[in-house]
Amino acid sequence: MKMISLCTNKYTFYSITRFFAIFRIDFSEICFYADVCMAKKQSVTTIIPTPPLWKRTLLVLLGALLFALNLNTFVHTANLFPGGFAGVTLLIQRTAERFFGIQIPYTVLYWALNAFPVYISFKYIGKKFTIFSLVMIAVSSVLTDVLPSFHATDDVLLCSVFGGIINGIAVTLCLRAGATSGGTDFIAIYFAEKKGKDMWNMIFGINCTVLGVAGLLFGWESALYSIIFQFASTQVLNVLYQRYQKATILIITEHPDELYAIVNNEASHDATKLDAVGCYRNSKKYLLYTVVSSDQVKSLCASLRRADPLAFINVLQTKEILGRFFTRRAD
């Protein structure tokens, strides 16, 4: 029986190899494409390391408080339209009140608009992420209806600039807590997680479109000042929160293995090693090429410099990435 089995296995192997030979199929190519298919099935994401529960809750509540105070001070004083679904909610509120004499609570509208983005977040981004975002939406909307309005200044430009700064800080606090302020932020984070694209500037463009509608209905002065508000908020967000921005790091070193280990351990990213030659001394060098999140650059470069003080490091801003890129998904 063993002899028959052995002969059968040999015959099967011979038949397979003859099949490859007849049709000129390289077996190594078959293995390569099989490895590619297996790699596509492997997950390239891990959970984002988030702060402790008490700290996340505190950051979300603080962000919600700032968000509501900003709406009832700078935004209300200058009749501005903030970004995202908060701006859409205020636009619908003011349209219903002015043209139809109907007063709609902010909370009802804000929750209705966020229903579908919350579903997308819960299904594709993360459950805890969505729960903390719901806390942000609930607390900020209730506080907006409960807290009294405060007249800060009559200068509309000051309201636009400082209102945008505070709005950017409030959104940043939520993002650092592993949450969002809702609405278009859900959309931006979804595309950042799934497509690897920084969508905040595109969201700014969508907000400007909403402001164009507001300008047609309520006059262009408040709409144009609202664009300043949006621009200030977007710039603050881009400076304070850089997780979804990418940076390319080029490292010239004589110790590639040690520096690659640092990149892999601290940033959880791979690298490509290329042979190089230092032209001045005609010395052997190596070039490490890697792409990481922008918020990892500072600490990673510091570790690389400690390991190899003679390493030459060049950091470049990356606009877009095509292909497999390691992404830490939300919890």
C-alpha positions as CSV (number, residue, x, y, z in Angstrom):
1,M,0.0,0.0,0.0
2,K,2.8,2.4,0.8
3,M,4.5,1.6,-2.5
4,I,1.3,2.3,-4.4
5,S,0.8,5.6,-2.5
6,L,4.4,6.6,-3.2
7,C,4.0,5.9,-6.9
8,T,0.8,7.7,-7.1
9,N,2.3,10.8,-5.4
10,K,5.2,10.7,-7.9
11,Y,2.9,10.4,-10.8
12,T,0.8,13.3,-9.6
13,F,3.8,15.5,-9.1
14,Y,5.1,14.5,-12.6
15,S,1.8,15.4,-14.1
16,I,1.7,18.8,-12.5
17,T,5.2,19.6,-13.6
18,R,4.5,18.5,-17.1
19,F,1.4,20.7,-17.1
20,F,3.5,23.7,-16.1
21,A,6.1,22.8,-18.8
22,I,3.6,22.4,-21.6
23,F,1.9,25.7,-21.0
24,R,5.2,27.5,-20.0
25,I,4.0,28.4,-16.6
26,D,6.7,29.2,-14.1
27,F,6.0,27.5,-10.7
28,S,7.8,30.3,-8.9
29,E,5.3,32.8,-10.4
30,I,2.5,30.7,-9.1
31,C,4.0,30.8,-5.6
32,F,4.5,34.6,-5.9
33,Y,0.9,35.3,-6.8
34,A,-0.3,32.9,-4.1
35,D,1.8,34.9,-1.5
36,V,0.3,38.1,-2.8
37,C,-3.2,36.8,-2.4
38,M,-2.4,35.6,1.1
39,A,-0.9,39.0,2.0
40,K,-4.1,40.8,0.8
41,K,-6.1,38.6,3.2
42,Q,-3.9,39.5,6.1
43,S,-5.0,42.4,8.3
44,V,-2.7,45.4,8.1
45,T,-4.3,47.3,11.0
46,T,-4.1,47.2,14.7
47,I,-6.0,49.0,17.4
48,I,-5.1,52.6,18.1
49,P,-3.5,53.0,21.5
50,T,-6.0,55.2,23.3
51,P,-5.8,57.1,26.6
52,P,-7.4,55.6,29.8
53,L,-11.2,55.6,30.0
54,W,-11.3,58.5,32.6
55,K,-9.0,60.6,30.4
56,R,-11.0,59.9,27.2
57,T,-14.2,60.8,29.0
58,L,-12.7,64.0,30.4
59,L,-11.3,65.1,26.9
60,V,-14.7,64.4,25.3
61,L,-16.6,66.4,27.9
62,L,-14.2,69.2,27.7
63,G,-14.4,69.2,23.9
64,A,-18.2,69.2,24.1
65,L,-18.2,72.1,26.6
66,L,-15.9,74.2,24.4
67,F,-17.9,73.3,21.3
68,A,-21.2,74.5,22.9
69,L,-19.7,77.6,24.5
70,N,-18.2,78.6,21.1
71,L,-21.6,78.2,19.4
72,N,-23.3,80.4,22.0
73,T,-20.6,83.1,22.1
74,F,-18.6,83.8,18.9
75,V,-20.8,81.9,16.5
76,H,-24.1,83.4,17.9
77,T,-22.7,86.9,18.2
78,A,-21.5,87.2,14.6
79,N,-24.2,85.0,13.1
80,L,-21.6,82.6,11.8
81,F,-22.1,79.2,10.3
82,P,-19.6,76.6,11.8
83,G,-18.4,73.7,9.8
84,G,-19.9,70.2,9.5
85,F,-23.4,69.3,10.5
86,A,-23.4,71.9,13.2
87,G,-23.4,74.5,10.5
88,V,-26.0,72.7,8.5
89,T,-28.1,72.4,11.7
90,L,-27.9,76.2,12.3
91,L,-28.7,76.8,8.6
92,I,-31.9,74.8,8.8
93,Q,-32.8,76.4,12.2
94,R,-32.4,79.9,10.9
95,T,-34.2,79.1,7.6
96,A,-37.2,77.5,9.4
97,E,-37.4,80.5,11.8
98,R,-37.0,83.3,9.3
99,F,-39.1,81.9,6.3
100,F,-41.6,79.7,8.1
101,G,-41.8,81.0,11.7
102,I,-40.9,77.5,13.1
103,Q,-38.4,77.1,15.9
104,I,-36.7,73.7,15.8
105,P,-34.5,72.6,18.8
106,Y,-30.8,72.3,17.9
107,T,-30.6,68.9,19.6
108,V,-33.3,67.3,17.4
109,L,-31.8,68.5,14.1
110,Y,-28.3,67.7,15.1
111,W,-29.1,64.1,16.1
112,A,-31.2,63.5,13.0
113,L,-28.4,64.6,10.7
114,N,-25.8,62.5,12.5
115,A,-27.9,59.2,12.4
116,F,-26.4,57.9,9.2
117,P,-22.8,58.9,9.8
118,V,-23.0,57.3,13.3
119,Y,-24.1,54.0,11.6
120,I,-21.2,54.2,9.2
121,S,-18.8,54.9,12.1
122,F,-20.2,52.0,14.2
123,K,-19.9,49.5,11.3
124,Y,-16.6,50.6,9.7
125,I,-14.5,52.6,12.1
126,G,-15.0,51.3,15.6
127,K,-17.5,50.7,18.3
128,K,-15.9,52.5,21.3
129,F,-15.0,55.3,18.9
130,T,-18.6,55.6,17.9
131,I,-19.8,55.5,21.6
132,F,-17.5,58.3,22.7
133,S,-18.5,60.3,19.6
134,L,-22.2,59.8,20.6
135,V,-21.3,61.2,24.0
136,M,-19.7,64.2,22.4
137,I,-22.8,64.8,20.1
138,A,-25.3,64.4,23.0
139,V,-23.5,66.6,25.5
140,S,-22.6,69.3,23.0
141,S,-26.1,69.5,21.6
142,V,-27.8,69.6,25.0
143,L,-25.3,72.2,26.3
144,T,-26.0,74.3,23.2
145,D,-29.7,74.4,24.1
146,V,-29.2,74.9,27.8
147,L,-26.3,77.3,28.1
148,P,-27.1,81.0,27.8
149,S,-25.7,83.1,24.9
150,F,-22.7,85.3,25.8
151,H,-21.9,88.5,23.9
152,A,-18.1,88.6,23.6
153,T,-17.4,91.4,21.1
154,D,-19.0,93.3,18.3
155,D,-16.0,92.8,16.0
156,V,-17.1,90.1,13.5
157,L,-13.5,89.4,12.4
158,L,-12.4,88.7,15.9
159,C,-15.4,86.4,16.3
160,S,-14.5,84.6,13.1
161,V,-10.8,84.1,14.0
162,F,-11.1,83.2,17.6
163,G,-14.2,81.2,17.1
164,G,-12.4,79.1,14.5
165,I,-9.5,78.6,16.8
166,I,-11.7,77.4,19.7
167,N,-13.6,75.1,17.3
168,G,-10.4,73.5,16.1
169,I,-9.2,73.0,19.7
170,A,-12.6,71.4,20.6
171,V,-12.4,69.0,17.6
172,T,-8.8,68.1,18.4
173,L,-9.6,67.2,22.0
174,C,-12.2,64.8,20.7
175,L,-9.9,63.2,18.2
176,R,-7.2,62.8,20.8
177,A,-9.7,61.0,23.0
178,G,-10.5,58.6,20.2
179,A,-13.8,60.2,19.2
180,T,-15.1,62.9,16.9
181,S,-17.5,65.8,17.0
182,G,-19.8,64.1,14.6
183,G,-21.1,64.9,11.1
184,T,-18.5,65.4,8.4
185,D,-15.7,64.4,10.8
186,F,-17.1,60.8,10.6
187,I,-16.8,61.0,6.8
188,A,-13.2,62.4,7.0
189,I,-12.0,59.7,9.4
190,Y,-13.7,57.0,7.4
191,F,-11.8,57.9,4.2
192,A,-8.6,58.4,6.2
193,E,-9.0,54.9,7.7
194,K,-10.0,53.1,4.5
195,K,-8.3,55.1,1.7
196,G,-5.3,56.6,3.6
197,K,-6.2,60.1,2.5
198,D,-6.2,63.3,4.5
199,M,-9.7,64.6,4.0
200,W,-9.8,67.7,6.3
201,N,-9.1,70.1,3.4
202,M,-11.8,68.4,1.3
203,I,-14.2,68.8,4.2
204,F,-13.3,72.5,4.3
205,G,-14.4,72.7,0.6
206,I,-17.7,71.0,1.4
207,N,-18.3,73.4,4.3
208,C,-17.6,76.3,1.9
209,T,-20.4,75.0,-0.4
210,V,-22.8,75.0,2.6
211,L,-21.7,78.5,3.3
212,G,-22.5,79.5,-0.3
213,V,-26.1,78.4,0.3
214,A,-26.2,80.4,3.6
215,G,-24.9,83.4,1.7
216,L,-27.7,83.2,-0.8
217,L,-30.3,83.0,2.0
218,F,-29.0,85.3,4.7
219,G,-26.5,87.6,3.0
220,W,-22.9,87.2,1.9
221,E,-21.2,89.0,4.8
222,S,-21.9,86.4,7.5
223,A,-21.1,83.6,4.9
224,L,-17.7,85.1,4.0
225,Y,-16.8,85.6,7.6
226,S,-17.8,82.0,8.2
227,I,-15.2,80.9,5.6
228,I,-12.6,82.7,7.7
229,F,-13.9,80.8,10.7
230,Q,-13.6,77.5,8.8
231,F,-10.1,78.3,7.6
232,A,-8.9,79.1,11.1
233,S,-10.5,75.9,12.5
234,T,-9.0,73.7,9.7
235,Q,-5.5,75.1,10.2
236,V,-5.6,74.6,14.0
237,L,-6.7,71.0,13.4
238,N,-3.9,70.3,10.9
239,V,-1.3,71.7,13.3
240,L,-2.6,70.0,16.5
241,Y,-3.7,66.6,15.1
242,Q,-1.5,65.0,12.4
243,R,-2.4,61.3,12.7
244,Y,-4.0,61.2,9.2
245,Q,-1.2,63.0,7.5
246,K,1.7,61.0,6.1
247,A,5.5,61.7,6.0
248,T,8.2,60.1,3.9
249,I,11.5,59.5,5.8
250,L,14.8,58.9,3.9
251,I,17.7,57.7,6.1
252,I,21.3,57.5,4.9
253,T,23.3,55.4,7.4
254,E,26.0,52.7,7.8
255,H,23.8,50.8,10.3
256,P,20.6,50.0,8.4
257,D,19.5,47.0,10.4
258,E,19.6,48.8,13.8
259,L,17.7,51.8,12.4
260,Y,15.2,49.5,10.6
261,A,14.5,47.8,14.0
262,I,13.7,51.2,15.5
263,V,11.3,52.1,12.7
264,N,9.6,48.8,12.9
265,N,9.3,48.7,16.7
266,E,8.3,52.4,17.3
267,A,6.2,53.2,14.2
268,S,5.0,49.7,13.3
269,H,6.0,50.3,9.6
270,D,8.3,48.5,7.2
271,A,11.1,50.0,5.3
272,T,13.0,49.5,2.0
273,K,16.8,49.2,2.1
274,L,18.9,50.3,-0.9
275,D,22.6,50.2,-1.4
276,A,24.3,53.6,-1.7
277,V,27.7,55.2,-2.0
278,G,28.8,58.4,-0.2
279,C,30.4,60.4,-3.0
280,Y,32.7,62.6,-0.9
281,R,34.6,59.7,0.6
282,N,33.4,56.9,-1.8
283,S,32.2,55.0,1.3
284,K,29.6,52.3,1.5
285,K,26.2,53.6,2.7
286,Y,22.6,52.3,2.9
287,L,19.4,54.2,2.2
288,L,16.3,53.3,4.2
289,Y,13.0,54.5,2.8
290,T,9.8,54.5,4.9
291,V,6.5,56.3,5.2
292,V,4.9,56.9,8.6
293,S,2.1,59.1,10.1
294,S,3.2,62.7,10.7
295,D,2.5,62.5,14.4
296,Q,5.2,59.8,14.7
297,V,8.0,61.7,13.0
298,K,9.4,63.7,15.9
299,S,9.8,60.9,18.4
300,L,11.0,58.5,15.6
301,C,13.7,60.8,14.3
302,A,14.9,61.4,17.9
303,S,15.3,57.7,18.4
304,L,17.1,57.3,15.1
305,R,19.5,60.1,15.9
306,R,20.3,58.5,19.3
307,A,21.0,55.2,17.7
308,D,23.1,56.7,14.9
309,P,24.3,60.3,15.4
310,L,25.9,60.3,12.0
311,A,22.7,59.3,10.1
312,F,21.4,61.8,7.5
313,I,17.6,62.0,7.8
314,N,15.3,63.8,5.3
315,V,11.6,64.2,6.1
316,L,9.2,64.9,3.2
317,Q,5.5,65.6,3.2
318,T,3.5,62.9,1.5
319,K,0.4,63.9,-0.4
320,E,-1.1,60.5,-1.1
321,I,-0.2,56.8,-0.8
322,L,-1.2,54.1,-3.2
323,G,-0.8,50.5,-2.1
324,R,-0.7,48.7,1.2
325,F,0.0,50.9,4.2
326,F,-0.1,49.9,7.8
327,T,-3.0,51.8,9.5
328,R,-3.9,51.7,13.2
329,R,-7.7,51.4,13.2
330,A,-9.9,52.9,15.8
331,D,-11.2,50.8,18.7
